[in-house]
Amino acid sequence: MQTEFKKAISPAELSRLVAFDHKIFPKADWFPKADWAGYESYWMVVNGVKIGCCAFQHDVDFQEDQKNDNPTLRGSLYIPTTGILPRFQGKGFGHLLKCWQIEYARNHGFTRVVTNHRASNRQIIELNFEQRFFGVYAMDTWKVTQHLTVNYGLRWDPYYPEQAKNSRIYSFGLAGFEQGVESKVYPNAPSGILFPGDPGFANGQAGVNREYKQFGPRIGFAFDPKGDGRTAIRGGAGIAYDFTPLQLLAIAVNTAPFGGRVGGLGTYLLADPYASISGGNRFPNQTGFLPFAQTEAQGANLKTPEVYSWNLGVQRQLTKSWLASVSYVGNQTIHLQYATEQNNPQLIPGLPILANGNDPRCLQGVTSPGPLAANCSSNENQRRFLYLLNPTGAQFLGATSLYDSVGTQMYNGLLTNTTWKPSSLVNLNANYTWSHCIGDLTSAPGVHSPGTAYTDPNNRNADRGDCLGDRRHIFNFTGVAQTPRFSNAMARRLGSNWNTSVIYRATSGAPLTVTSGLDQSLTGAGGLANLQRPNQVLADQYSSGGGLQFLNPQAFAQPALGTVGSMRPNNIVEPRFWQFDVALVRSFQIREGQRLEVRAEAFNVVNKFQPNASAPFSTALNTPTFGTILAAQPPRIIQFALKYVF
């Protein structure tokens, strides 16, 4: 198969896009040409046939802007990157064709093509938040006996949610929708959505209540059993509160009625992607609410993450030059923040479940008249929970996520450490950690995306798995040695002031999540199929043939249409990692207070090949390169440095 990419957007066309952008937003420093450098488009051609337009971006919106004072001037059509031209679907091109939106936008008069660059977001989202932070603490140290010392304290961390000074924030309540509660500020808003100024909207311009009862006590002790300073037993426990950053409310300001997005999973034609969307092309948007627009609100009682931590350790000086310690560390985190979907598509009993979204039965009730005739990906909006309750009242509600704080996470670790200093010129240290972290999904550390929620809205535990940072085993060894100062002048010139250090590190692999890459549940759950997972059908998920095929594709199977897979997130572990580094330093004394250091360092000094299971490693089962190692960890790197100290 011969694959090539032919440039579709010339540098001249790119310059015209930048020039047009500066006419709308004249502050050129907001949108420098460098921000557009990655938006050039290429045709992907396979065996002489154009498959589609590829921009090598993972998340692209194209967007029309209106030059007026209407605060609802934004709207975008979103096409997920898993979509390819219909006649090439299932042919193995999905991993190559990242997106073709730019070519369509350029040919159909869209004014701008943007991605989620922070420089662009400052203008598009129009953030205007204010948040206060306040905390006080008190602590004391009590020497109970000559052998026992106790520290104790209390911290108060009241939570003041961020205030949207431009009132671009809203809340949603399922009970309000069912009762037909309407906004006084935006009368055309769907029932259940309230804005600052509406009765029942919490805490001014925040939508989230303040929380004053956030007290964090903590206590610790140190005990020397014999009073000889050779043994120490230490322990402690405490409660702490995290701080929810200002960026959280960036969710609301870029969704209806202040912004809008339509689209999602489905089949899109290059000639007219709106053909698969109920209502067709709705831009420019004058109403502020697009049919089936994505929305996400914060729960009024959203909590900040709360961490309960505890530890117990023993240190012992075994000899004059040898120290060893062993410690247990644990913590439990509650109120982790994520989204629960309030408007999940339902499978309608009695109707067939179809994979082909272009089947005429899938279009009935969407782009053609009549009641729904099948369960398909193309009629997910018409099968949403609120739409089935009240089609008229829910016509502007697509994915309706409620940002809440229901997640938990647990960590337990055993830490051992030993330090040996056989002489004043040699220092050796080794430590080993055996630990496990397990928890629910969380959107930390970034802003949550509307429409991304638990894959099974009725079973949050189905998305519980190992933490992203979980490393079951970690071992480190470091050694530092220095040559002595010789008495012989020649030996001193040649052999003194040499320092060498070695570092050896070995860790378990990072956790990976195998995804289906498809919307098999026909609900769009998990955020455009990024979280939907397959079934595991073999006990051993790893390939036994060696080579670069790390995961065995035969160990997994796509779940049946209308169901979710049985696998948990982060339950596959990428290859183990180890590395040996060496550094050699020679110091030359120039005069008093001045010296010259010559340094040579070698990383991965043995130059061992180690696979890299990060990007472009694919864990999506529907891609041809699933589970195949396509990259390596860095090879041996040697660097030299010269430093003058004065």
C-alpha positions in Angstrom: 0.0 0.0 0.0 1.5 3.3 -1.1 0.5 6.2 1.2 1.4 9.8 0.6 0.3 13.2 1.8 -0.2 16.1 -0.6 -0.3 19.6 0.7 -3.8 21.1 0.6 -3.2 24.5 2.2 -0.4 26.6 0.8 1.7 29.1 2.8 -0.1 31.9 1.0 -3.5 30.6 2.0 -2.3 30.2 5.6 -1.1 33.9 5.6 -4.6 34.9 4.4 -6.2 33.0 7.3 -3.9 34.8 9.7 -4.6 38.2 8.1 -8.3 37.6 8.3 -8.0 36.6 11.9 -6.2 39.8 12.8 -9.0 41.8 11.1 -11.4 40.3 13.6 -9.1 40.4 16.6 -6.5 43.2 15.9 -4.3 42.3 18.8 -1.8 40.4 16.8 0.0 39.0 19.9 -3.1 37.0 20.7 -2.9 35.1 17.4 0.7 35.1 16.2 1.4 33.2 13.0 3.2 30.5 15.0 -0.2 29.6 16.6 -1.4 28.7 13.1 1.6 26.8 12.1 0.1 23.4 12.9 -3.1 23.9 11.0 -1.8 23.2 7.5 -3.9 20.5 5.8 -2.8 17.6 3.7 -4.7 15.2 1.5 -4.0 11.6 2.4 -3.7 9.6 -0.8 -3.6 5.8 -0.7 -2.7 4.0 -4.0 -3.7 7.2 -5.9 -7.1 7.5 -4.2 -7.9 10.5 -1.9 -9.0 9.1 1.4 -9.6 12.4 3.1 -7.9 15.5 4.5 -5.5 15.1 7.3 -4.4 17.9 9.6 -2.6 15.8 12.2 -4.6 17.3 15.1 -6.5 15.4 17.8 -9.3 18.0 18.5 -10.3 20.5 15.9 -13.4 22.8 15.8 -14.3 25.0 12.9 -16.3 27.9 13.9 -18.2 30.9 12.5 -18.1 34.2 14.4 -20.6 37.0 14.1 -19.5 40.7 14.4 -22.2 41.9 16.7 -22.8 42.5 20.4 -24.9 39.4 20.9 -23.2 37.4 23.7 -24.2 34.2 21.9 -22.0 34.7 18.9 -20.1 31.4 19.0 -20.9 28.0 17.7 -19.0 25.1 16.3 -19.4 21.8 14.5 -17.4 19.1 16.2 -16.4 16.0 14.3 -14.5 13.4 16.3 -11.2 12.3 15.0 -12.3 8.7 14.7 -14.6 9.6 11.8 -13.3 8.8 8.2 -15.0 8.9 4.8 -17.8 6.4 4.8 -16.6 4.3 1.9 -13.2 3.8 3.7 -14.6 3.0 7.1 -13.3 -0.3 8.5 -10.6 -0.4 5.9 -7.7 0.4 8.4 -7.3 4.1 7.6 -8.6 5.5 10.8 -5.2 5.7 12.5 -3.8 7.7 9.6 -6.7 10.1 9.0 -6.8 12.2 12.1 -9.3 14.8 10.8 -10.4 16.4 7.6 -12.4 19.4 9.0 -10.0 22.1 7.8 -10.4 21.3 4.1 -14.2 21.4 4.4 -14.0 24.7 6.4 -11.7 26.3 3.9 -14.0 25.3 1.0 -17.2 26.3 2.6 -16.6 29.8 3.8 -16.0 29.3 7.5 -14.2 32.3 8.9 -11.8 30.7 11.2 -10.3 27.3 12.1 -9.2 27.0 15.7 -8.0 24.5 18.2 -7.9 24.6 21.9 -4.7 26.6 22.1 -4.6 28.7 25.3 -3.8 31.8 23.2 -7.0 31.4 21.3 -9.1 30.6 24.3 -8.4 34.0 25.9 -10.5 35.6 23.2 -13.0 32.9 22.4 -14.0 31.9 25.9 -13.7 35.4 27.4 -12.7 34.3 30.9 -13.5 36.7 33.7 -13.3 35.0 37.1 -12.6 36.0 40.7 -11.8 33.7 43.5 -10.7 34.2 47.1 -8.4 32.0 49.1 -8.2 32.1 52.9 -6.7 29.8 55.4 -5.4 29.8 59.0 -3.6 27.3 61.1 -2.3 26.8 64.6 0.2 24.1 65.9 2.0 23.2 69.0 4.9 20.9 70.0 4.6 19.0 73.3 7.5 17.1 74.8 5.5 14.6 76.8 8.6 12.8 78.1 12.3 12.7 77.5 11.6 10.0 74.9 8.3 11.1 73.3 7.5 14.3 71.4 4.0 15.1 70.0 3.1 17.7 67.4 -0.5 18.6 66.8 -2.4 21.3 65.0 -5.5 22.5 63.3 -6.0 24.2 59.9 -9.1 25.9 58.6 -9.5 26.1 54.9 -12.9 27.6 54.0 -13.9 27.2 50.3 -14.9 30.2 48.3 -16.0 29.1 44.8 -15.0 31.2 41.9 -17.3 33.9 40.8 -18.0 34.5 37.1 -17.9 38.3 37.0 -19.5 38.3 33.5 -22.3 36.0 34.7 -21.3 33.4 32.1 -22.2 30.4 34.3 -25.2 28.3 34.9 -26.6 25.4 37.0 -28.8 22.5 36.0 -31.2 20.5 38.1 -33.0 17.4 37.0 -35.9 18.1 39.4 -36.1 21.6 37.9 -36.4 20.2 34.4 -39.1 17.7 35.4 -41.0 20.5 37.2 -40.7 22.9 34.3 -38.7 25.6 36.2 -37.7 28.3 33.7 -35.0 30.9 33.9 -36.0 34.6 34.3 -32.6 35.7 32.9 -32.7 33.6 29.8 -36.4 32.8 29.2 -35.6 30.7 26.1 -33.3 28.4 28.1 -34.4 24.8 28.6 -36.2 24.1 31.9 -33.9 23.3 34.8 -31.1 25.6 33.7 -30.6 28.6 36.0 -28.3 31.6 35.7 -27.0 34.3 38.1 -30.0 36.4 39.0 -32.4 33.6 38.9 -34.2 32.5 42.1 -32.5 29.3 43.3 -29.2 30.0 41.7 -26.5 29.4 44.4 -24.0 31.9 45.7 -24.1 35.0 43.5 -22.3 34.4 40.3 -20.7 31.0 41.3 -23.5 28.4 41.2 -21.6 26.5 43.9 -22.2 27.0 47.6 -19.5 28.2 50.0 -18.1 25.6 52.4 -16.9 26.8 55.8 -16.8 23.5 57.7 -13.4 22.5 56.3 -11.2 21.9 59.4 -8.1 19.8 59.0 -6.7 18.4 62.3 -3.3 16.7 62.2 -1.1 15.0 64.8 2.3 13.4 64.7 4.8 11.9 67.2 8.4 10.8 67.5 9.5 8.2 70.0 13.0 7.2 71.0 12.5 3.9 73.0 15.9 3.8 74.7 16.8 7.4 74.5 20.1 6.7 72.9 19.3 8.4 69.5 19.8 5.1 67.6 16.1 4.2 67.1 13.2 6.5 66.1 9.6 5.5 65.7 7.5 8.2 64.0 3.9 8.4 63.0 1.2 10.8 62.1 -2.2 11.4 60.6 -4.2 14.4 59.3 -6.8 15.8 57.1 -6.2 18.2 54.3 -8.3 20.0 51.6 -7.3 20.7 48.1 -8.1 23.9 46.3 -10.3 23.9 43.2 -8.6 26.3 40.7 -10.2 29.1 38.7 -10.1 27.2 35.4 -13.0 25.0 36.5 -15.6 27.4 35.2 -14.0 27.4 31.7 -16.5 24.6 31.1 -19.6 26.8 31.1 -18.4 29.8 29.3 -17.8 27.9 26.1 -21.1 26.1 26.0 -24.7 27.2 25.4 -25.9 29.9 25.6 -22.5 31.6 25.6 -21.0 29.2 23.0 -22.2 26.1 21.3 -21.1 22.8 19.8 -23.0 20.3 17.8 -21.9 17.0 16.3 -20.3 14.0 18.0 -19.9 10.4 17.1 -21.4 9.3 13.8 -20.8 9.2 10.0 -20.0 12.5 8.3 -19.8 13.1 4.6 -17.0 15.3 3.4 -19.3 17.1 1.0 -21.8 18.0 3.7 -21.1 16.9 7.3 -24.4 18.6 8.5 -26.4 16.0 6.5 -26.2 13.6 9.5 -27.2 16.2 12.1 -30.8 16.9 12.9 -31.7 20.5 11.8 -28.7 20.7 9.4 -26.4 23.7 9.4 -27.5 25.9 12.3 -24.9 28.6 12.0 -24.8 31.6 12.4 -26.5 31.0 15.7 -28.9 33.7 16.8 -30.8 32.0 19.7 -28.0 31.1 22.0 -29.2 27.5 22.3 -28.5 25.0 19.5 -30.6 21.9 19.3 -29.0 19.1 21.3 -26.1 21.4 22.4 -23.6 20.1 24.9 -23.9 21.6 28.4 -22.1 21.0 31.7 -22.9 22.6 35.0 -21.4 22.4 38.5 -23.4 20.9 41.3 -24.5 23.5 43.9 -22.9 21.3 46.6 -19.7 20.6 44.8 -17.0 19.8 47.3 -13.2 20.3 47.2 -11.1 17.1 47.4 -10.5 16.0 50.9 -7.5 13.8 51.8 -7.1 11.6 54.9 -3.4 10.6 55.3 -1.6 8.5 57.9 1.9 7.1 58.2 4.1 5.0 60.6 7.8 4.4 60.3 10.8 3.1 62.1 14.4 4.3 61.7 17.4 2.4 63.1 21.1 3.3 63.1 22.6 -0.2 62.7 26.2 0.9 62.8 28.0 4.2 62.9 27.9 4.4 59.1 24.7 2.4 58.3 21.1 3.6 58.6 18.0 1.8 57.6 14.3 2.7 57.7 10.9 1.2 56.9 7.7 3.1 56.7 4.0 2.6 55.8 2.2 5.5 54.1 -1.5 5.5 53.3 -4.1 8.0 52.2 -7.8 8.1 51.3 -9.1 10.9 49.0 -12.8 11.7 48.8 -14.8 14.3 46.8 -12.7 13.8 43.6 -14.4 15.7 40.8 -15.8 14.3 37.7 -19.0 14.5 35.7 -22.2 12.4 35.8 -24.3 12.4 32.7 -27.9 13.6 33.3 -29.2 13.0 29.8 -27.8 9.7 28.7 -29.2 8.0 25.5 -31.5 5.1 26.3 -31.8 1.9 24.3 -35.5 1.7 23.4 -36.9 -1.8 24.0 -38.4 -3.5 21.0 -36.4 -1.6 18.4 -33.5 -3.2 16.5 -29.9 -2.2 17.3 -28.1 -1.3 14.2 -24.4 -0.5 13.5 -24.9 1.4 10.2 -25.9 4.9 11.0 -26.9 5.5 7.4 -29.5 2.8 7.4 -32.9 4.5 6.6 -34.3 3.2 9.9 -31.6 5.1 11.7 -32.5 8.4 9.9 -36.3 8.1 10.7 -37.2 10.6 13.4 -33.9 12.4 12.8 -33.6 13.7 9.2 -36.8 12.1 8.0 -40.3 12.2 9.5 -41.7 9.4 11.7 -41.1 7.8 15.0 -37.8 6.2 15.9 -37.4 2.9 14.2 -34.0 1.6 15.5 -31.3 2.2 18.1 -28.3 3.7 16.2 -25.4 6.0 16.9 -27.0 8.6 14.6 -30.2 9.0 16.7 -28.5 9.2 20.1 -29.9 12.6 20.7 -33.4 11.5 20.0 -33.0 8.7 22.5 -31.7 10.8 25.3 -33.4 10.5 28.7 -34.7 14.0 28.9 -35.9 14.1 25.3 -37.9 10.9 25.8 -39.5 12.6 28.9 -40.3 15.9 27.1 -39.2 16.3 23.4 -40.1 19.9 23.3 -38.5 20.9 26.5 -35.3 18.9 25.9 -34.8 19.8 22.2 -31.8 22.1 23.2 -30.2 19.6 25.5 -27.6 17.1 24.2 -25.0 15.7 26.5 -25.9 17.3 29.8 -23.2 16.6 32.4 -23.2 17.6 36.0 -19.8 18.3 37.4 -19.8 16.7 40.9 -17.5 15.4 43.6 -18.4 11.8 44.1 -15.1 10.1 43.3 -12.7 8.4 45.8 -9.1 7.2 45.7 -6.9 5.0 48.0 -3.1 4.7 48.2 -1.1 2.3 50.3 2.7 2.1 50.2 5.6 0.3 51.9 8.8 2.4 51.7 12.2 1.0 52.7 15.5 2.9 52.6 19.1 2.3 53.6 22.1 4.6 53.6 25.7 3.3 54.0 28.7 5.6 54.3 31.7 3.3 54.6 34.1 6.3 54.5 34.1 10.1 54.2 34.6 9.6 50.4 31.9 7.1 49.6 28.1 7.4 50.1 25.7 4.7 49.0 21.9 4.9 49.1 19.1 2.4 48.1 15.4 2.6 48.4 12.5 0.4 47.4 8.7 1.2 47.3 6.0 -1.3 47.0 2.7 0.5 46.6 -0.8 0.4 45.0 -3.1 3.3 44.1 -6.7 2.6 43.0 -9.5 5.1 42.4 -12.4 6.5 40.4 -12.0 8.5 37.2 -11.2 12.1 37.8 -10.7 15.1 35.5 -7.6 16.3 37.3 -5.4 18.2 36.6 -7.2 20.0 33.7 -10.6 21.3 32.8 -13.3 18.7 32.2 -14.8 18.4 28.7 -18.6 18.5 28.3 -20.0 15.1 27.3 -17.2 13.1 29.0 -18.8 11.2 31.8 -18.8 7.7 33.3 -19.2 5.0 30.7 -22.0 3.4 32.7 -24.1 6.2 34.3 -25.7 3.6 36.6 -22.4 2.1 37.8 -19.6 4.5 38.7 -17.5 1.6 40.0 -17.2 0.2 36.4 -14.7 3.0 35.8 -12.7 2.4 38.9 -9.2 1.2 38.3 -5.5 1.8 39.0 -4.4 5.4 39.3 -2.5 6.9 36.3 0.5 7.4 38.5 0.4 3.9 40.0 3.8 2.1 39.9 3.7 -1.1 41.9 7.4 -1.5 42.3 10.1 1.3 42.4 13.8 0.7 43.1 16.5 3.3 43.2 20.2 3.1 43.9 22.6 6.0 44.0 26.3 6.0 44.7 28.8 8.9 45.1 32.6 8.5 45.4 35.4 11.0 45.6 39.1 10.5 45.2 41.2 11.4 48.2 43.6 14.3 48.4 47.0 12.7 47.7 50.1 14.0 49.5 52.3 13.5 46.5 52.2 16.6 44.2 52.0 14.7 40.9 49.4 12.2 42.3 47.4 15.1 43.6 47.4 16.9 40.2 46.3 13.8 38.4 44.1 11.9 40.9 42.6 14.3 43.4 39.3 16.1 43.1 37.6 13.4 41.0 33.9 12.7 41.7 31.9 9.9 40.2 28.2 9.2 40.7 25.9 6.4 39.5 22.2 6.1 39.4 20.2 3.0 38.8 16.4 3.1 38.6 13.9 0.3 37.9 10.1 0.7 38.0 7.0 -1.2 37.0 5.3 0.0 33.9 2.7 2.7 33.9 -1.0 1.6 33.6 -2.7 1.6 30.3 -6.4 1.6 29.3 -7.5 -0.5 26.4 -10.4 1.2 24.6 -12.8 -0.1 22.0 -12.3 3.0 19.8 -16.0 2.7 18.9 -19.3 3.7 20.4 -20.5 0.2 20.9 -22.9 1.2 23.7 -24.6 3.6 21.2 -24.7 6.2 24.0 -21.6 8.3 23.3 -20.7 7.4 26.9 -17.1 8.0 28.0 -16.5 11.1 25.9 -16.6 10.2 22.2 -15.6 6.6 22.8 -12.3 7.6 24.5 -13.3 5.6 27.6 -15.5 2.8 26.3 -13.6 -0.4 26.7 -13.8 -3.9 25.2 -14.2 -7.3 26.7 -11.2 -9.4 27.7 -11.6 -12.9 26.3 -8.2 -14.4 27.2 -6.5 -14.5 30.6 -3.2 -13.3 29.2 -3.5 -9.9 27.5 0.2 -9.8 26.4 1.6 -11.1 23.2 3.8 -14.2 23.6 5.5 -13.9 20.2 8.0 -11.3 21.3 9.0 -8.5 19.0 7.2 -5.3 18.9 3.6 -6.7 19.3 3.2 -6.0 23.0 -0.6 -6.6 23.4 -2.4 -9.6 21.9 -5.3 -8.4 19.8 -7.0 -11.8 20.2 -7.2 -11.3 23.9 -9.9 -8.6 23.4 -13.2 -8.4 21.7 -15.6 -5.6 20.9 -18.7 -5.7 23.2 -22.0 -6.4 21.5 -23.9 -3.4 20.2 -25.9 -1.7 23.0 -23.6 -3.0 25.8 -20.5 -1.8 27.6 -17.3 -3.8 27.9 -16.2 -5.7 31.0 -12.7 -4.2 31.3 -11.7 -1.7 33.9 -9.6 1.4 33.1 -5.8 1.3 33.7 -5.7 -2.5 34.2 -3.0 -3.1 31.6 0.7 -2.4 32.5 3.2 -1.2 29.9 6.7 -2.7 29.8 9.0 -2.3 32.8 11.6 0.4 32.7 15.2 0.5 34.1 18.1 2.9 33.4 21.7 3.2 34.5 23.3 6.7 34.5 26.9 7.7 35.3 28.5 11.1 35.8 32.2 12.0 36.2 33.3 15.4 37.5 36.8 16.9 37.9 37.3 20.1 39.9 40.4 22.3 39.3 41.2 24.9 41.9 42.2 28.1 40.2 42.7 30.3 43.2 41.0 30.8 46.6 37.2 31.0 46.0 37.5 30.1 42.3 37.5 26.7 40.6 36.8 25.1 37.2 34.6 22.0 36.9 34.7 19.7 34.0 31.7 17.3 33.8 30.8 14.3 31.7 27.5 12.6 32.0 26.1 9.5 30.3 22.4 8.5 30.4 21.3 5.0 29.6 25.0 4.2 29.6 24.5 0.6 28.5 22.4 1.8 25.5 19.8 -0.8 26.1 16.7 -0.8 23.9 13.6 -0.3 25.9 10.1 0.0 24.4 8.0 3.2 24.8 4.4 2.5 25.3 3.4 6.1 25.1 2.3 8.0 21.9 2.2 6.8 19.2 1.4 3.6 21.0 -2.3 2.8 20.3 -4.6 1.1 22.8 -7.7 1.5 20.7 -8.8 -2.0 19.6 -10.1 -0.8 16.3 -6.8 0.5 15.0 -4.4 -1.6 12.8 -1.4 -0.7 15.1 -3.2 -1.8 18.3 -0.7 -2.9 21.0 2.3 -2.4 18.7 5.4 -0.7 20.0 6.3 2.1 17.6 8.8 4.0 19.7 11.7 3.5 22.0 12.9 5.1 25.2 15.8 7.5 24.6 19.1 5.8 23.6 22.5 6.4 25.3 23.0 10.2 25.6 26.5 11.6 26.5 26.9 15.3 27.4 29.8 17.4 28.5 29.8 20.6 30.5 32.3 23.2 31.7 31.5 25.3 34.8 33.4 28.2 36.3 32.6 28.8 40.0 33.6 32.0 41.7 
